[in-house]
């Protein structure tokens, strides 16, 4: 018996076709999200590794060796002295009778400065003159005696021996006269030294005696009586360091600055050097000459002597902070190809304070690392910093293209 159609249940409803498509899309989105997360993590790790590697490369300041100025000023202390200066001592002993010129007086050569009263010398001269007169009288008598004995010898009245003795006595008396005359001349010369005179044209810079002072002849018995200085021109003495001395040339000019003339400078010319190095200071003594027609330069003055030293074209300059004191001597770190560090030994010359002269070891085109870390070594990779000067140059170049 067939069931009634009304009692047969209807078939279940079939799902719509779009639900399957949605499931596929959701699954694809999940897979894409997972892949994107994995790729993003890998990219982040790569970026982090790259950043870490870049951060590990030190950034360094780079300087280029500079050439010095055409001239380098060298300032040294100097002593200004008179062109000629003479201390005047007494040649005879006695008392100062009178002095006629005081300090600051302008005197001429031979001008009388003082007189000395020397009674002992006067008596010695009088005695010498008496001895000379006695010697001359003896000489005359000896000459007459010798002539008579030679006449007697002609007639064989006296022996030859006696005649020779009388002739020899005459010669001896003549020598005594010569000696007495020399003594008188010597004392006459000393009499002239009772007058103290100026040895040359100049200025009296010192007077160390007074009327009635006891004077002893010679320079070892006390101070000089006067000092006279010729200051029409001045000598300036400067001690130049041994390293600079070869650059000084006779005839080169220098400028003088004095504490008492702050608004004025003076010109001096290098006249000569000692051509020898002093052991105690390792310096060379240099002598300069300066005209002093107006008398502004005074003997004994301290002066700053400014030299213009020509620079060597082969000498470069670096900041002192670029030097490294290593086991094998002075070195500098340079940036080589592919920003690898190259160490170069250098030889330095003058120390100019914040800079030093480099005689050899680097070229003008080298990129030298300024203030390098102590741990820097050859082969290290560095990143040169962009200096302000480089930025300015790039900016100017960009503006020029616009």
RABELJO-V558608 format. One record per pair of residues at least 12 apart in sequence whose C-alpha atoms are under 6 Angstrom apart, sorted by the first residue. I is the first residue (numbers start at 0). J is the second residue. D is the distance in Angstrom with one decimal. If there is no record, write none. Layout:
i->[I	I]
j->[J	J]
d->[D	D]
This chain:
i->[56	57	57	58	58	58	58	59	59	60	60	60	60	61	61	61	61	62	62	63	64	64	64	64	65	65	66	66	69	70	70	70	70	71	71	72	72	73	73	74	74	75	75	76	76	77	77	77	77	78	78	78	79	79	79	79	79	80	80	80	80	81	81	81	81	81	82	82	82	82	82	83	83	84	84	85	85	86	86	87	87	87	87	88	88	88	89	90	90	91	92	92	92	93	93	93	93	94	94	94	94	94	94	95	95	95	95	96	96	96	96	97	97	97	98	98	99	99	100	102	102	102	103	103	103	104	104	105	105	106	106	107	108	108	108	108	109	109	110	110	111	111	112	112	113	114	114	114	115	124	127	131	134	135	138	138	141	142	145	145	148	201	201	202	202	203	203	204	204	205	205	206	206	207	208	231	231	232	232	232	233	233	234	234	235	235	236	236	237	237	238	238	238	239	239	240	241	241	249	249	249	250	250	251	251	252	252	253	253	253	253	254	254	254	255	255	256	256	257	267	267	267	268	268	269	270	270	271	272	272	272	314	314	315	315	316	316	316	317	317	318	318	319	319	319	320	321	321	329	329	330	330	330	331	332	332	333	333	333	334	338	338	339	339	339	340	340	340	341	342	344	345	345	346	346]
j->[381	381	382	381	382	383	384	383	384	368	369	383	384	366	367	368	369	366	367	366	315	316	317	363	315	316	315	316	310	307	308	309	310	307	308	306	307	305	306	304	305	303	304	302	303	236	237	301	302	235	236	301	234	235	298	299	300	233	234	298	299	228	229	230	233	298	229	230	232	233	234	228	229	227	228	226	227	223	226	223	224	225	226	218	223	224	216	216	217	216	214	215	216	116	117	213	214	115	116	211	212	213	214	115	210	211	212	114	115	116	210	113	114	210	112	113	112	113	112	203	204	205	202	203	204	202	203	201	202	200	201	200	197	198	199	200	196	197	196	197	195	196	195	196	195	193	194	195	193	186	183	179	176	176	172	173	169	169	165	166	162	228	229	227	228	226	227	226	227	225	226	224	225	224	224	291	292	289	290	291	288	289	287	288	286	287	285	286	284	285	282	283	284	282	283	282	281	282	269	270	271	268	269	268	269	267	268	266	267	305	306	266	304	305	303	304	302	303	302	287	288	289	287	288	287	286	287	286	284	285	286	357	358	356	357	355	356	357	354	355	353	354	353	354	355	370	369	370	344	345	343	344	345	343	367	368	366	367	368	366	380	381	378	379	380	377	378	379	377	377	360	359	360	358	359]
d->[5.5	5.2	6.0	5.9	4.5	5.7	5.9	5.1	5.6	5.7	5.4	5.9	5.2	5.9	5.4	4.5	5.7	5.9	5.2	5.3	5.9	5.6	5.6	5.3	5.6	5.1	4.9	6.0	5.8	5.6	5.4	4.4	5.6	5.5	5.0	5.6	4.6	5.6	5.0	5.6	4.6	5.9	5.3	6.0	4.9	5.5	4.6	6.0	5.1	5.5	5.3	5.1	5.9	4.5	5.6	5.4	5.1	5.8	5.2	4.5	5.5	5.9	5.9	5.1	4.9	5.2	5.8	5.8	5.6	4.7	5.4	5.6	5.0	5.8	4.2	5.7	5.5	5.8	4.4	5.5	5.7	5.2	5.8	6.0	4.8	5.6	5.1	4.8	5.9	4.7	5.2	4.4	4.8	5.5	4.5	5.9	5.2	5.5	5.2	5.4	5.5	4.6	5.6	4.5	5.0	4.9	5.4	5.4	5.1	5.4	5.8	5.5	5.4	5.4	5.8	3.9	5.1	5.6	5.4	4.9	5.1	5.4	5.9	5.3	5.9	5.5	5.4	5.7	4.5	5.7	5.6	4.2	5.2	5.3	4.0	4.8	5.1	5.0	5.2	5.4	5.9	4.4	5.4	5.2	5.1	5.6	4.7	6.0	4.8	5.6	5.5	4.8	5.1	5.7	4.7	5.5	4.5	5.2	5.0	5.0	5.4	5.2	4.2	5.5	5.3	5.8	4.5	5.5	5.8	5.3	4.9	5.8	4.5	5.0	5.5	5.2	5.6	5.7	4.5	4.7	5.7	5.3	5.7	4.8	5.6	4.9	5.7	4.8	5.8	5.2	5.6	5.4	4.6	5.2	5.1	4.5	5.8	5.0	5.3	5.6	6.0	5.7	5.2	5.9	5.6	5.8	4.7	5.9	5.2	5.5	4.9	4.8	5.8	5.0	5.6	4.9	5.6	5.1	4.9	6.0	5.4	4.4	5.2	5.3	4.2	5.7	5.1	5.4	5.7	4.2	5.9	5.9	5.2	5.7	5.2	5.6	4.6	5.7	5.5	5.7	5.9	4.4	5.7	5.1	5.9	5.1	4.5	5.2	5.8	5.9	5.4	4.2	5.5	5.4	5.9	5.5	5.4	4.3	5.6	5.5	5.7	5.7	5.2	5.5	4.6	5.0	5.0	5.2	5.1	5.6	5.8	5.7	4.3	5.5	5.3]
